[in-house]
């Protein structure tokens, strides 16, 4: 299941009436599709790609793939989720093509244990997420923490926890084994706990 | 008789525990550990909350979707389409 934020498209122009015209290659239909859907797709691409130029490239690539395959898809296809999925794939492909910046080791962010297996320090408790999310600054702060994760781990969080892709599809997109998806996702979540508790923790240390 | 797992084992396999991928015996060991380990209870809550916070932050902090994108992007997409269709 792909998360899709509904976007207001042209009033009166629903998918059912637009799709046949797109499949017929009508220029106004193609331009309408771009103008009405690109803003939402760019928002999605920016979640994955920090550079605006890269995000725009991903949106362009998603439309290129869409136009190439539009003749082959079912007329009943809901356009929004289909394009959303294409831009997610294009963003990940773009990410994988970019030179890797030196990034911190995930191990530095994972919980630590004594030799006997006990926690080095008691994990701090924090207010429930339902309470925290009432605070206006929390979403931005959490997003900043996620941005501190190594790129692969950050992308994994996006694909699994936000896009709700399964492990198989995530592995295919990232070009890694399913087992690696599972272990990296667990690492990413542990690292996020560590980063969040630096700010949100209120327990003893 | 279940064995007493360590906090490290609990944290290492926490996602499997939450997803109920552990064998029943191992799942019971994790339950036993939780019942006697307040630090791991705290960690479990933080782990689950961090997933919820991450989802909320990533899906709902984009701000409003802009009404348009740069015209240059629109034109680039349309030009790519024309080129592909030529």
Contacts between the chains, C-beta under 8 A, distances in Angstrom:
chain1	res1	chain2	res2	distance
A	3	B	59	6.5
A	5	B	59	7.7
A	5	B	65	7.3
A	7	B	65	6.0
A	25	B	85	6.7
A	30	B	78	7.0
A	30	B	81	5.9
A	31	B	74	7.7
A	31	B	78	6.1
A	34	B	74	5.5
A	34	B	77	5.1
A	34	B	78	6.4
A	35	B	68	7.1
A	35	B	74	6.2
A	38	B	68	8.0
A	38	B	69	4.5
A	38	B	73	6.6
A	38	B	74	6.6
A	38	B	77	7.1
A	39	B	65	5.2
A	39	B	66	4.9
A	39	B	67	6.4
A	39	B	68	6.1
A	39	B	69	5.4
A	40	B	65	5.1
A	42	B	66	7.6
A	42	B	69	5.3
A	42	B	73	7.6
A	43	B	62	5.0
A	43	B	65	5.4
A	43	B	66	7.6
A	46	B	62	7.5
A	47	B	58	6.2
A	47	B	62	7.1
A	56	B	69	7.6
A	56	B	70	7.3
A	56	B	73	5.0
A	59	B	69	7.4
A	59	B	73	6.7
A	59	B	77	7.4
A	60	B	73	6.7
A	60	B	76	5.7
A	60	B	77	5.2
A	60	B	80	6.3
A	63	B	77	4.7
A	63	B	80	7.3
A	63	B	81	7.1
A	64	B	77	7.5
A	64	B	80	5.2
A	64	B	81	7.2
A	64	B	84	6.6
A	67	B	80	8.0
A	67	B	81	4.8
A	67	B	84	6.3
A	67	B	85	7.5
A	68	B	84	6.5
A	111	B	11	5.7
A	111	B	43	7.2
A	113	B	6	7.5
A	113	B	7	6.3
A	113	B	8	4.2
A	113	B	11	7.7
A	116	B	6	7.1
A	117	B	6	2.7
A	117	B	7	5.6
A	117	B	8	4.3
A	117	B	9	6.7
A	118	B	6	7.0
A	118	B	7	5.2
A	118	B	8	8.0
A	118	B	39	7.8
A	119	B	7	5.1
A	119	B	39	4.9
A	119	B	40	7.7
A	119	B	43	7.4
A	122	B	38	7.7
A	122	B	39	4.7
A	122	B	42	6.9
A	123	B	39	5.6
A	123	B	40	8.0
A	123	B	42	4.6
A	123	B	43	4.2
A	123	B	46	5.9
A	124	B	42	7.2
A	124	B	46	7.6
A	125	B	42	4.9
A	125	B	45	6.9
A	125	B	46	7.2
A	126	B	46	6.5
A	126	B	49	7.0
A	128	B	49	6.6
A	129	B	49	4.3
A	129	B	52	4.2
A	129	B	53	5.0
A	129	B	56	7.2
A	132	B	49	7.8
A	132	B	53	6.6
A	133	B	53	7.1
A	133	B	56	5.4
A	138	B	53	7.2
A	138	B	57	7.6
A	139	B	56	6.2
A	139	B	57	4.5
A	139	B	60	6.4
A	139	B	61	4.0
A	140	B	57	7.6
A	140	B	61	6.2
A	142	B	53	4.8
A	142	B	54	6.3
A	142	B	56	7.4
A	142	B	57	3.7
A	143	B	57	4.5
A	143	B	58	6.7
A	143	B	61	5.5
A	146	B	54	6.1
A	146	B	57	6.7
A	146	B	58	6.8
A	157	B	54	5.9
A	157	B	58	7.5
A	158	B	58	6.3
A	161	B	51	6.1
A	161	B	54	5.7
A	161	B	55	5.3
A	161	B	58	7.4
A	162	B	54	7.8
A	162	B	55	6.1
A	162	B	58	4.5
A	162	B	59	5.6
A	182	B	15	7.3
A	185	B	15	7.2
A	186	B	14	7.3
A	186	B	15	4.4
A	189	B	15	7.1
A	189	B	47	6.2
A	189	B	50	6.1
A	189	B	51	6.2
A	189	B	54	7.8
A	190	B	11	7.1
A	190	B	47	7.2
A	192	B	50	4.7
A	192	B	54	6.0
A	193	B	43	7.3
A	193	B	46	4.9
A	193	B	47	5.6
A	193	B	50	4.8
A	196	B	46	7.3
A	196	B	50	5.5
A	196	B	53	6.7
A	197	B	46	6.3
A	203	B	42	6.7
